[in-house]
Amino acid sequence: MADTLLDDVGALVREAADQVVVPLFRRLGEHEVTEKAPGEVVTVADRRAEELISEGLLRLRPDSVVVGEEAVAADPALLDHLRGTGDVWLVDPVDGTANFAAGRRPFALMVALLTDGEPTASWILDPLADTLAVARAGAGVRLDGRPVDLAGRVPPVGELRGATTSRYLPAHIRSRVTDGGGRIGELLPSQHCAGREYLDVLAGTQHFAIFWRTFPWDHVPGALLVREAGGVVRRFDGTDYHPAADDHGLLVAANEQVWDEVHAALLAA
């Protein structure tokens, strides 16, 4: 894959942020925020940004398929493409929509490219922080243009810090995580934006993140980024995360040792 594609898609995501998403932040009218499912809001920014990004991706690769979060809400059968062949784009036009709709940060824009069902490139942009992470499978990851290597960052378990989306965890797992919180340095509340959590793991400001819901548009982009930096993204049972697997629970860690230590402290039965 030519690195020009990384630049072209990065520019496209920035264009969607600059032209659609950021101008609507804290400027949404009541009619521009609706509920697409119980407890799940969507805004005109989500829909317009997904349209802009999707059109741009199809110009770059006319024979590809785009699977966007909002398109899937209207047609869940689109998810079948994740198990197919050829080039498939995953798009989350506004990750952290609840934050965005409430006028809070963070929120992010995310894209991933799958080829024959396997992630081959990804992009996450936090437009307010002006932070962009890009990765190509087998070629590493860059955060704001700088390469990232997480392999050597292994603080003592008592200094580890990370976030958990405790709201969605089943009661027995939530209790286990809460009881084990004293064994690590700091257990942070969720930022309600998976894209930002992945960026923070890459930046080293947190060492892990625990999720329960694992929609592919929320996690395929970040999973490739973290893995390309030397990190680990696995289910609670230790199996590797794959975009086509419909399951729950994910532990994202800066490296193998961090994954083992956090799993033992917070998730082991």
KELO-937433 format. One record per residue (C-alpha): residue in one letter; x, y, z. Coordinates in pm, 1 decimal, m for minus. Each point is the difference from the previous one (the first is absolute). Example, Ala and Ser with C-alpha at 12.3 -4.5 7.8 and 13.67 -1.06 7.14 Angstrom:
gunu X Y Z
A 1230.0 m450.0 780.0
S 137.0 344.0 m66.0
//
This chain:
gunu X Y Z
M 0.0 0.0 0.0
A 144.6 334.7 m101.2
D 52.7 243.4 284.5
T m180.9 258.9 m211.1
L m322.0 m174.9 101.2
L 79.3 70.1 365.0
D 39.6 367.4 m88.0
D m307.1 12.9 m223.8
V m233.8 m155.7 256.1
G 153.4 207.7 278.6
A m75.3 312.1 m202.9
L m354.3 m122.2 m66.7
V m67.8 m56.9 369.9
R 135.8 345.7 81.7
E m222.9 147.6 m270.4
A m308.1 m161.4 156.5
A 102.2 130.8 341.1
D 68.5 352.5 m125.3
Q m300.6 35.1 m228.5
V m268.3 m192.7 187.2
V 74.6 m118.5 351.9
V 184.7 281.5 175.8
P m224.1 279.4 m141.5
L m302.1 m176.5 156.0
F 160.4 m59.4 339.6
R m207.3 184.2 263.0
R m216.1 139.9 m281.5
L m251.1 m281.0 m47.6
G m368.6 78.3 4.9
E m241.2 m226.3 186.4
H m130.4 m138.5 m329.5
E 355.1 m94.1 m101.9
V 38.0 m258.0 279.2
T m219.8 m309.1 m12.0
E m10.5 m345.3 157.7
K 75.6 m286.5 m239.9
A m37.0 m265.9 271.9
P m83.1 11.2 371.4
G 278.2 200.1 164.1
E 185.7 50.3 m331.4
V m1.9 346.7 m154.8
V 99.9 105.7 m348.8
T 53.0 350.9 m134.7
V 1.8 164.6 m338.9
A 378.4 19.7 37.3
D 22.7 m381.5 12.6
R m204.9 m38.9 m315.2
R 160.0 280.4 m200.3
A 354.0 m100.1 96.3
E m67.4 m363.8 m89.8
E m131.3 106.8 m340.5
L 302.7 220.6 m68.4
I 251.0 m264.0 112.6
S m176.8 m282.5 m183.1
E m10.2 190.3 m326.5
G 368.7 83.1 30.7
L 100.6 m358.5 78.1
L m189.7 m130.5 m303.5
R 180.6 252.1 m218.6
L 331.0 m132.2 131.4
R m100.1 m365.1 m52.7
P m304.3 m24.5 m228.5
D m31.2 m378.7 35.7
S m8.9 10.6 381.1
V m294.8 m15.8 240.3
V m66.3 244.4 284.3
V m151.3 m123.3 326.3
G m88.3 306.0 205.2
E m148.6 1.8 347.3
E m304.7 198.6 m106.2
A m50.7 m205.3 m315.7
V 4.4 m317.9 211.0
A m266.3 148.2 229.0
A m224.6 13.6 m307.5
D 119.2 m329.4 m154.3
P 169.4 m245.4 240.3
A 68.3 m239.9 m289.4
L 289.5 226.8 m99.2
L 201.0 m167.3 277.0
D 14.4 m314.7 m214.6
H 263.6 176.1 m210.3
L 245.3 m33.2 290.1
R 12.6 m372.7 m75.6
G 36.3 48.5 m374.3
T 283.4 57.0 m242.3
G 142.7 312.6 m155.2
D 39.0 344.1 157.0
V m248.6 103.5 268.6
W 9.3 331.8 184.8
L m130.4 37.5 354.5
V m104.5 353.6 91.9
D m93.6 151.4 335.0
P m74.8 360.9 m96.3
V m31.4 125.9 359.1
D 121.2 m235.9 268.1
G m128.9 127.5 332.7
T m325.2 135.2 m141.1
A m154.3 34.2 346.4
N 288.4 228.2 99.1
F m27.0 194.6 m323.7
A m376.9 45.4 28.9
A 37.5 122.7 359.1
G 271.0 247.4 m94.7
R 273.3 m198.8 178.1
R 333.0 m130.0 m114.7
P 151.2 m236.5 m97.5
F m130.7 m129.9 m328.5
A 184.2 m140.6 m298.9
L m30.4 m101.0 m364.3
M 115.4 m351.7 m89.7
V 58.1 m200.7 m316.9
A 145.3 m345.3 m63.6
L 69.4 m190.9 m319.4
L m47.8 m376.4 m8.5
T 128.3 m212.1 m287.2
D m144.7 m349.4 m25.5
G m129.3 35.7 355.3
E 327.8 109.7 160.7
P 79.6 356.3 117.5
T 269.1 154.0 m219.3
A m10.3 370.8 90.1
S m167.2 232.2 249.9
W m42.7 362.2 96.3
I m122.7 172.9 319.1
L m32.9 377.6 24.1
D m83.2 199.3 313.3
P m79.3 329.8 m174.9
L m7.1 222.4 308.5
A 339.6 m126.0 117.5
D 121.5 m1.5 m363.2
T 135.9 m351.4 55.7
L 13.9 m249.1 m286.0
A 119.4 m361.2 22.1
V 51.4 m209.6 m314.9
A 117.2 m356.7 m50.7
R 66.7 m242.0 m280.3
A 16.2 m371.4 76.6
G 360.8 m110.1 33.3
A 136.3 354.3 m24.5
G m59.2 140.8 347.8
V m202.2 293.7 124.2
R 52.9 373.5 5.7
L m154.1 240.9 248.0
D 8.1 356.2 m133.7
G 272.4 m110.9 m239.3
R 222.5 m165.6 260.5
P 49.7 m377.7 24.0
V m131.8 m166.9 315.3
D 156.2 m299.2 173.4
L m175.5 m117.4 315.5
A 212.3 m309.3 58.2
G 235.2 154.8 255.5
R m259.2 180.4 210.6
V m60.9 m237.2 291.3
P m51.3 181.6 331.9
P m54.6 m196.6 321.1
V m354.2 m130.9 40.8
G m57.2 252.0 279.0
E 59.5 282.9 m248.6
L m220.7 m125.1 m280.5
R m293.0 221.4 m92.1
G m286.5 m63.0 m234.5
A m370.4 40.2 m63.2
T m300.2 m229.6 13.2
T m352.4 38.9 m135.8
S m155.2 m138.2 318.3
R m349.1 109.7 m106.4
Y m26.0 m286.9 m247.9
L 189.2 m271.8 188.0
P m207.9 m288.1 138.1
A m37.7 26.3 376.3
H 239.5 m284.2 85.0
I 276.5 142.1 m220.6
R m61.8 354.8 120.5
S 34.0 m121.4 358.7
R 323.2 m181.4 m85.3
V 145.7 313.7 m163.0
T m105.1 219.2 292.7
D 143.6 m240.3 257.6
G 329.6 m20.2 m187.0
G 35.3 373.7 m50.5
G 223.5 37.9 305.3
R 262.1 m225.7 m157.5
I 81.5 243.5 m277.8
G 98.0 364.5 0.4
E m318.7 164.8 m122.6
L m329.5 m121.0 m143.5
L m141.9 281.5 m210.2
P m362.2 54.6 m102.7
S m88.2 m53.0 m363.1
Q 33.3 298.7 m231.3
H m295.9 m136.7 m200.9
C 213.8 20.0 m311.6
A 189.7 m313.7 m98.4
G 206.7 193.4 m251.2
R 139.2 225.5 271.1
E 75.6 m298.2 224.3
Y 205.5 m158.5 m278.1
L 182.5 327.6 m63.7
D 82.1 29.8 369.7
V 146.9 m351.2 4.8
L 215.5 93.8 m299.1
A 105.5 325.3 167.9
G 87.3 m179.7 324.3
T m235.4 206.0 215.1
Q m178.9 m323.0 89.1
H 120.1 m358.0 m24.2
F m322.7 m189.8 m61.4
A m370.7 25.1 m70.4
I m281.7 m245.4 74.1
F m311.4 m12.3 m217.3
W m309.9 m219.1 m2.6
R m178.5 100.2 m319.9
T 221.4 m59.2 m302.2
F m169.2 136.8 m309.4
P 249.6 m29.4 m288.0
W m0.8 370.8 m90.2
D 94.5 78.8 361.8
H 291.6 m244.0 23.4
V 143.4 m115.3 m333.3
P 181.4 331.0 m63.5
G 147.7 21.5 349.5
A 86.0 m368.6 21.0
L 223.9 19.7 m306.9
L 164.6 318.6 127.0
V 80.6 m149.6 340.1
R 119.9 m330.6 m143.4
E 227.8 174.7 m249.2
A 154.1 190.1 292.8
G 72.7 m325.6 185.5
G m317.5 m10.5 207.5
V m248.9 m278.6 62.6
V m375.6 m7.2 m66.6
R m174.3 m312.9 126.7
R m328.4 m130.3 131.8
F m21.2 m67.8 372.2
D 65.5 m369.8 m68.1
G 331.5 81.8 m169.0
T m106.7 m48.3 m361.1
D 100.6 266.8 m250.1
Y m261.3 252.9 m105.6
H m126.4 m40.4 m356.2
P m243.1 236.9 m173.4
A m236.5 m272.1 m122.3
A m39.1 m164.1 342.2
D m323.6 97.2 171.4
D 85.8 m10.6 368.2
H 40.6 217.6 307.9
G 289.9 107.6 217.6
L 335.2 144.4 m104.5
L 320.7 80.2 185.2
V 231.2 237.6 m185.4
A 351.9 24.9 142.2
A 323.4 175.0 m87.2
N 186.2 m331.5 m22.2
E m9.4 m366.3 99.1
Q 119.5 51.8 357.3
V m251.9 275.9 66.3
W m278.8 m220.0 m139.4
D 98.9 m287.4 228.6
E 27.0 221.7 309.5
V m328.3 180.8 m55.9
H m181.9 m320.9 m83.3
A 128.3 m164.6 317.0
A m86.3 302.8 214.9
L m343.2 85.0 m139.9
L m145.8 m280.2 m208.1
A 129.1 m337.7 114.7
A m262.8 m210.3 177.2
//
